[in-house]
Amino acid sequence: MTVVSAPGKVYLFGEHAVVYGEPAVPCAIEKRATVRVEPRDDGSVRVEAQDLTLNGFAVEYDEQDTQPDVDVPPSLIDAATGYVDAAVEQAREAADAPDAGFDISVDSEIPLGAGLGSSAAVVVAGIDAATRALGEPLDHRELAERAFQAEYTVQDGEASRADTFCSTMGGAVRVAGDDCRQLATPELPFVVGFDGGSGDTRQLVAGVRSLRDRYEFAAETVEAIGDIVRRGEELLAGADPDEEASAELIGELGELMDINHGLLSALGVSARSLDSMVWAAREAGADGAKLTGAGGGGCIVALDATSETETSLQYTPDCEQAFRAQLATDGVRVEESA
Ligand code: MEV
């Protein structure tokens, strides 16, 4: 049995704009997806997935099943099974083993489709576990590229390298097009609020594309998000990664997050529940708050070194779960090898 885990992420800045080549800064967080893989002799693939949402559900399917019988929106199940299938294809290709079969089981602490990079974590851990199980481990750069290709296929060509690179490498990263780098940053006081729901990444990305194609000012809004990221990077570059982040740095980053949320909202990817959690965080004294990931529902991320935002979110009707998220310094990680 080969067991590999990979972390989810929050976006400090830059989601959606990164699809058009603007930079983004996602940060890996200590919520992980764990994939267990055992090769099978008969060439078939069997998958068992548990706890893909915070509420937890179990799904068993094989390549012939079109719709497993579980109480979760079909689009999410399609997405989850689609990502696992795409990961298997990438692993077979990388190991030059087109007929390889696997027993796969997925355990995830990351809610599905909620903006915390669940699909990227499953794809990264899945490809790594499967290629290792076949005796053909990949280096991190190739793993990240193959994980991106898997997401790109499932999302009909509407995906950036941000989620998959971040989940592979861990820590904070900076991604613009195919230029992917690790960033040394101090630990930031992230607080996450989750509305219990999810958004459809493919549809949300298509909505932004449509606005951007039709309105010059929507295209400028995408560029303005890029400007926020560039400003944020300058602030991070001036900070000592080994020291605690100063109140001044957190305040300035928070201000940029607030503007970033406003621009994402203008592009139509926020939701009432996300806005309500963003405002609850701000009113509790957070330095800044924004939706994270594709939007439409799911999670917000705030910066607050005190416990006020987490407490306030716990009492916000639109928030189902609030937690402090620590930067995951480890990206993909082998937990057990055969
Ligand atoms: C989704 O986590 C982030 C988006 O920018 C899409 C992508 O980068 O692939 C919305």
Residues whose N, C-alpha, C, O or C-beta is under 5 A from the ligand:
A	BS01	MEV	E15 H16 V18 V19 E158 A159 S160 A162 D163 G293 A294
